[in-house]
Amino acid sequence: QWYQRRVRVEDTVGVICVDCSGTVTCATSSGGSVYKYSGRLGQCCTHGAGSYATPTLGIVTTGNGEQIINKLIAVTIAHQLPHCADPRAVLDGCFARGEDRMCGFLAVEIDGDVATVHAQHTLTNMVVGFQSGSMEKPVSRIVTRAAPVFIETVKM
């Protein structure tokens, strides 16, 4: 029964990879057709909205596609995160005060042989998983509404 209920859940998958030479790549996959109009293209295929990479930063997004596209959330965060005094507030910088928010992001920021994994959202939950070459096992976390920010630094 649990499996039958869970099969109908559609959600976004975002992946950020850093190879052994330090090249950052990222991609997202749409959460399916829930809440989408026929013929609508989502944030996954909109440059700067669903994902964005620089030589030292990769970002993927999830949530309300219209908000993510209209605000170009991934590229906006890419410009803010490296210069933000408090990375926990970076998603707030994408919205006006009091504006509805229904999105989240995962970012991997590279500084030499250290990677900082950032996740922040305004959703119910967001699952984050990562592993570096120096780690024996992968790490997974459920980032909840009660604690909507996750930041961890790992050795590459």
C-alpha positions in Angstrom: 0.0 0.0 0.0 2.8 2.4 0.9 4.4 1.8 -2.5 1.2 2.4 -4.4 0.7 5.7 -2.7 4.4 6.8 -3.2 4.5 5.9 -6.9 2.2 8.9 -7.7 4.5 11.4 -6.1 6.3 13.5 -8.8 9.3 15.6 -7.8 12.4 17.3 -9.1 15.8 15.7 -9.1 18.8 18.0 -9.2 22.4 16.8 -9.5 25.7 18.7 -9.1 29.0 17.0 -10.0 32.6 18.1 -9.5 35.0 15.9 -11.4 38.6 15.2 -10.3 39.9 18.2 -12.3 37.5 20.5 -10.5 35.0 21.0 -13.4 31.5 21.8 -12.1 28.4 20.6 -13.9 24.8 20.3 -12.9 21.4 19.3 -14.3 17.8 19.1 -13.1 14.9 16.8 -14.1 11.3 18.0 -14.0 9.0 16.8 -11.3 6.5 15.7 -14.0 3.3 17.3 -15.1 1.6 18.1 -11.8 0.2 21.7 -11.9 1.5 22.3 -15.4 -0.4 23.6 -18.4 -0.3 21.7 -21.6 2.7 22.8 -23.7 4.4 24.6 -20.7 8.1 24.3 -20.4 9.5 24.2 -16.8 12.5 25.6 -15.1 14.7 22.6 -16.0 15.0 23.7 -19.6 15.3 27.5 -18.9 18.9 28.6 -18.7 19.6 30.2 -15.3 16.4 29.1 -13.7 16.6 25.3 -13.1 20.3 25.0 -12.9 23.4 27.1 -13.4 27.2 26.4 -13.1 30.3 28.6 -12.9 33.9 27.3 -12.6 33.5 27.3 -8.8 29.7 26.9 -8.2 26.9 24.6 -9.2 23.2 25.3 -8.4 20.0 23.3 -9.0 16.5 24.4 -8.0 13.1 22.8 -7.1 9.7 24.2 -6.5 7.2 26.4 -8.3 8.5 26.6 -11.8 6.9 30.0 -12.6 8.6 31.6 -9.6 11.9 30.0 -10.4 11.7 31.0 -14.1 10.5 34.6 -13.5 13.2 35.2 -10.9 15.9 33.1 -12.6 16.6 31.7 -9.2 19.7 29.7 -10.1 21.6 32.5 -11.7 20.4 35.0 -9.1 21.7 32.8 -6.3 25.0 32.2 -8.2 25.6 35.9 -8.2 24.6 36.4 -4.6 26.0 33.4 -2.7 29.8 34.0 -3.1 29.3 37.6 -1.8 26.6 37.0 0.8 27.6 37.8 4.4 25.0 35.3 5.7 24.5 32.4 3.2 21.4 31.4 5.1 19.6 34.5 3.8 20.5 34.1 0.1 17.1 32.8 -1.0 15.4 35.7 0.8 17.4 38.0 -1.6 15.5 36.6 -4.6 12.1 37.8 -3.3 10.4 41.0 -2.1 9.3 41.2 1.5 6.0 39.4 1.9 6.1 37.8 -1.5 5.0 34.2 -1.7 7.8 31.7 -1.9 7.7 28.1 -3.0 11.1 27.0 -4.0 14.5 25.7 -2.9 18.0 25.2 -4.1 21.0 23.0 -3.7 24.4 24.6 -4.3 28.0 23.2 -4.2 30.6 25.9 -3.9 34.3 24.9 -4.5 37.3 26.6 -2.9 40.5 24.6 -3.6 40.0 21.1 -2.2 37.0 22.0 -0.1 33.4 22.0 -1.1 30.6 23.7 0.7 27.2 22.2 0.2 24.3 24.7 0.7 20.6 23.8 0.7 17.8 26.1 1.5 14.0 25.9 0.8 10.6 27.2 1.6 8.9 23.8 0.9 7.7 21.1 3.2 10.9 19.0 3.0 13.9 18.7 0.7 16.2 15.7 0.6 19.9 16.3 0.1 22.6 13.7 -0.6 26.3 14.1 -1.3 29.6 12.2 -1.3 33.1 13.3 -2.0 36.1 11.2 -3.0 37.5 11.5 0.6 34.3 10.1 2.2 33.7 6.4 2.8 29.9 6.7 2.6 27.4 9.1 1.2 25.6 11.6 3.4 21.8 12.2 3.2 19.7 14.7 5.0 16.1 15.7 5.0 16.0 19.5 5.3 12.6 20.3 6.9 10.4 23.3 7.1 11.4 23.7 10.8 15.1 23.8 9.8 15.1 25.0 6.2 18.8 25.7 5.8 21.6 23.1 5.5 25.3 24.1 5.1 28.1 21.6 5.4 31.8 21.8 4.3 33.6 18.6 3.0 37.0 17.8 1.8 37.1 16.9 -1.8 
